[in-house]
Amino acid sequence: MSDDHTHVQEFFGARAADWDARFPDDGPAYAAAVVGLGLREGDRVLDAGCGTGRALPPLRAAVGPSGVVLGADLTPAMLQAAVRAGRDRDGQLLLADVAALPLRAESLDAVFGAGLISHLPDPAENLRELARVVRPGGTLALFHPIGRAALAARQGRQITPDDLRAEPNLRPLLAGSGWRMTSYADEDTRFLALAVRDA
């Protein structure tokens, strides 16, 4: 396992048990972000880096009983917390690395990634892997329940010009990885970038 994987597992593993309790009011923001994906009944969607599975209930509601909802995470403790919260009823949980997904090419309609991009060891390559598993015209949502400035303040740091989530950085990163950004919002109450998989 790479040092990046070990770091991610240690960071999230230590926080998994009380993750939901630390952020109890994020549910509506997740539900609103899922709407941005434009999912339909019967669609197939992946929550990449699903953590405790907070996006799985709104994803299931969006695709209905005939749809497929997958949640992939690298940290076993996060998936265990998702099961304890009963969110495995809304989607199939996979212990998997989003850098090498155990999925067929073009097998999904959409990918949802909450807080994902800042934890990717090789963002360009990892976003290409997400593009690989999504059909042409499928969608990607990169989301955080608070904006970049609010998150930086929470963490006691300043936003830097090299922040991957800054629009001038994110747009070309996505474009070079098989995605075309269609909308971008960075507000105190949310960060949401939507993109479409190139044909």
C-alpha positions in Angstrom: 0.0 0.0 0.0 1.4 3.4 -0.9 2.2 6.1 1.7 -0.7 8.1 0.4 -3.2 5.3 1.0 -1.8 4.7 4.5 -2.1 8.4 5.4 -5.7 8.5 4.2 -6.6 5.3 6.0 -5.0 6.6 9.2 -6.6 10.0 9.0 -10.1 8.8 8.3 -9.9 5.6 10.4 -9.2 7.6 13.5 -12.2 9.9 12.8 -14.7 7.4 11.5 -16.6 6.6 14.7 -17.7 10.2 15.4 -17.6 11.6 11.8 -21.3 12.0 11.4 -21.7 13.5 15.0 -19.1 16.1 14.1 -21.1 17.3 11.0 -24.7 16.6 11.9 -26.3 19.3 9.7 -24.8 18.4 6.3 -27.7 16.2 5.1 -29.6 18.9 3.2 -26.4 20.1 1.5 -25.7 16.5 0.3 -29.3 16.1 -1.0 -29.1 19.5 -2.9 -25.7 18.5 -4.4 -27.1 15.1 -5.6 -29.9 17.0 -7.4 -27.2 18.7 -9.5 -26.2 15.3 -11.0 -29.5 15.2 -12.8 -30.0 11.5 -12.1 -33.0 9.6 -13.4 -34.9 6.5 -12.3 -32.7 3.4 -13.1 -29.4 5.2 -13.4 -26.1 3.8 -12.0 -24.1 6.0 -9.7 -21.0 5.8 -7.6 -20.2 7.7 -4.5 -16.4 7.8 -4.8 -14.7 8.1 -1.4 -18.1 7.6 0.3 -16.9 7.7 3.8 -19.8 7.0 6.2 -22.2 7.0 3.2 -24.0 10.3 3.8 -24.7 10.7 0.1 -26.1 7.2 -0.4 -29.7 7.9 0.8 -30.2 10.9 -1.6 -28.5 9.0 -4.4 -30.9 6.0 -3.8 -33.9 8.4 -3.8 -32.7 9.9 -7.1 -32.3 6.6 -9.0 -35.1 4.7 -7.3 -35.3 1.0 -6.6 -34.3 0.0 -10.1 -31.1 2.1 -10.0 -27.7 1.0 -8.8 -25.9 2.9 -6.0 -22.3 2.0 -5.1 -20.2 3.5 -2.4 -16.4 3.0 -2.6 -14.0 3.9 0.1 -10.4 3.1 1.0 -11.0 3.1 4.8 -12.6 0.0 6.4 -13.6 2.0 9.5 -15.6 4.5 7.4 -17.5 1.7 5.6 -18.2 0.1 9.0 -19.6 3.4 10.2 -21.8 3.5 7.1 -23.2 0.0 8.0 -23.8 1.0 11.6 -25.8 4.0 10.3 -27.8 1.6 8.1 -26.7 3.3 4.8 -25.7 0.0 3.3 -29.5 -0.4 2.7 -29.2 2.4 0.1 -26.2 1.2 -1.8 -23.6 -1.5 -2.1 -20.4 -0.7 -0.2 -17.0 -1.5 -1.8 -13.7 -1.4 0.0 -11.9 0.0 -3.0 -9.4 2.6 -4.2 -11.0 5.2 -6.5 -7.6 5.2 -8.4 -8.3 1.6 -9.5 -12.0 0.9 -9.4 -13.2 -2.7 -9.8 -15.8 -1.6 -12.4 -16.2 -2.0 -16.1 -15.5 0.9 -18.4 -18.5 3.1 -19.1 -20.7 1.1 -16.6 -22.0 4.2 -14.7 -24.1 7.2 -15.4 -22.6 9.4 -12.7 -20.0 9.8 -10.0 -20.5 11.8 -6.8 -17.3 12.8 -4.8 -17.7 14.6 -1.5 -14.5 16.1 -0.1 -12.7 13.8 -2.5 -10.3 15.8 -4.7 -8.1 17.0 -1.9 -7.3 13.4 -0.9 -6.4 12.1 -4.3 -2.8 11.2 -4.6 -2.7 11.9 -8.3 -5.7 14.0 -9.1 -5.3 14.0 -12.9 -4.9 10.3 -13.1 -7.6 9.6 -10.5 -10.1 11.8 -12.3 -9.3 9.9 -15.5 -10.1 6.7 -13.7 -13.5 8.1 -12.7 -14.0 9.1 -16.4 -13.2 5.5 -17.4 -16.1 4.1 -15.5 -18.7 6.7 -16.6 -20.4 6.6 -20.0 -19.9 9.5 -22.4 -22.3 12.3 -21.4 -22.4 11.0 -17.8 -21.8 13.4 -15.0 -19.5 14.1 -12.1 -20.2 16.2 -9.0 -17.2 17.3 -6.8 -18.8 18.6 -3.6 -18.1 19.8 -0.1 -20.8 20.9 2.3 -19.0 24.2 3.0 -17.0 26.4 0.6 -13.2 26.7 0.3 -12.9 29.8 2.5 -15.1 28.4 5.3 -13.2 25.1 5.2 -9.8 26.8 5.3 -11.0 28.9 8.3 -12.3 25.7 10.0 -8.8 24.2 9.5 -7.0 27.3 10.7 -5.3 28.0 7.3 -5.5 30.4 4.4 -6.6 29.5 0.8 -3.6 29.3 -1.4 -3.5 30.0 -5.2 -2.5 26.3 -5.9 -5.8 25.0 -4.3 -7.0 22.3 -6.7 -10.6 23.4 -6.1 -10.0 27.0 -7.3 -11.8 27.3 -10.6 -8.7 28.3 -12.6 -7.0 25.1 -11.4 -10.0 22.8 -11.5 -11.3 23.6 -14.9 -8.1 22.6 -16.8 -7.5 19.6 -14.5 -10.9 18.2 -15.3 -10.5 19.0 -19.0 -7.2 17.1 -19.1 -8.9 14.1 -17.4 -11.8 13.5 -19.7 -14.3 15.9 -18.1 -15.9 19.3 -19.2 -16.9 21.5 -16.3 -20.5 22.7 -16.7 -21.0 24.7 -13.5 -18.9 25.9 -10.5 -20.1 27.3 -7.1 -17.9 28.2 -4.2 -20.0 29.7 -1.4 -19.8 29.7 2.3 -22.5 27.0 2.4 -21.2 24.7 -0.3 -18.6 23.9 -2.9 -20.0 22.2 -6.0 -18.4 21.7 -9.4 -20.3 19.7 -12.0 -18.8 18.2 -15.1 -19.8 16.0 -18.1 -17.8 13.1 -19.4 -16.4 13.8 -22.8 -17.5 11.6 -25.7 
